[in-house]
């Protein structure tokens, strides 16, 4: 079965030893096809920015490979992003050590140091506003969820790490 994928002139796609490498203007991404059980996989590069994926056995893993390639091609051209806000008095964060580690001060006795994958870019617009950008939707959402998990939302005090447009319904305190 043959599937074709269109892509822009600004990116380069390489297929080498069961690895698909997608290079864009700002970033690159490596996709391993080792965990997919596809027999007879071949990627054919056309002359007009089209690649065709051939396989002797067409199954669900072939469909997921083409979906992943489409998402990654779109992600290399335009980054996927998540905005997080840190709410609470004295809660803030900053970048450390060449933008691959962040430090968060979110109400614990020590600051929290978090390593960031090399594909993901983190930008602090303010000490309490974080933008997580990356070429893959899965990795971007995973890093954003990992940051959010560090300080869960307190529904009584409205403190924690929230998504961009998230609204917290405050619970009533003790009633007399």
Order of alpha helices (4+ residues) and beta strands (2+ residues): beta-beta-beta-beta-beta-beta-alpha-beta-beta-beta-beta-beta-beta-alpha-beta
